[in-house]
Amino acid sequence: MLSHNHGRMISNTYVFSEYSIKDQRIRTHTKLVFLTDMHECMDDIDGLVRDIDCIKPDAVLIGGDMIIARDIRFEHYHWCDQILEFAQKIAKLYPTYAIDGNHEVKVMSTVLWDGNTTKRCYDYLWSNLIKNGVRNLNDKKISVNGVDIYGLQLGIRYYRKENEKRKKTLTSKDILERFGERDKNIYSVLLAHTPQFFKAYSAWGADLTLAGHYHGGIIKIGRQGLLGPDKEIFPKYCGGLYKRTGSDGLMHQMIVSNGIGEHTTHLRINNPREIVVINLHPADC
């Protein structure tokens, strides 16, 4: 059972969107804050930390694209200063977990004109995130108040355009090989950067998937986003709540955030930046 309070503006730059979920497998009230697609676009880091602190979450989950991949090419540019400052401040207050998005995996694998790779930049980012208290959840599982939270890391081929021969499609078997069978007696949350593989996520058995990547569709017409990352018109999963019946016959849900930032096209129309708050309740509450 899930209910949703539509976005509530808390500053000039973003809204809070709250979702409440009841399930008999949830033992105690648990509150999660989900942030994604930050892209070094946090104009007021202290204000953002204060707003999250008002929620008092049990954990903060970061769904990837913390940076802008192209910015690492400029030696003088402080390409990850904001996320490291935010990490240092928020991780002192609440357990904070993060996964890679396509921008991080691009940094991991890009070969420059001189033959050098940018992996050193990826290693720098993660070593400092960890030093500042953020826990790497790439292809790992943790438990928060008896809820299993999985973090899925996808390689760059999963993000290529649909018509590219090198594009890879994720299957439930791929997820099974990483995490094994999930315990159906435990409520599960899957942190995945892209929503495009919702069918695989639900077939594997994730009760709730948290994703981003689409930046809300850039321009919203009603609740429907106009553009996807590959410039597709009216993408299927651009922002909000989605449901699908899995191979187990159960209902599985996915929340797609509008994200916190942008890159390349700094445009949002009827599509505010968004912090997602998930309230998990025992069924009898």
Secondary structure, DSSP 8 states (H G I E B T S, - for coil): -EEEEEEEE-SSSEEEEEEEEEETT--S-EEEEEE---TT--S-HHHHHHHHHHH--SEEEE-S--S-GGGGG-TTS-TTHHHHHHHHHHTTTS-EEE---HHHHHHHH-B-TTS-BSHHHHHHHHHHHHHTT-EE-TTEEEEETTEEEEE----GGGGS-TT-TT-----HHHHHHHH-S--TTS-EEEE-S-GGGHHHHHHHT-SEEEE-SSGGGSBEETTEESB-TT--BS-SSSSEEEEEE-TTS-EEEEEE---S--SSS---BS--EEEEEEEEEETT-
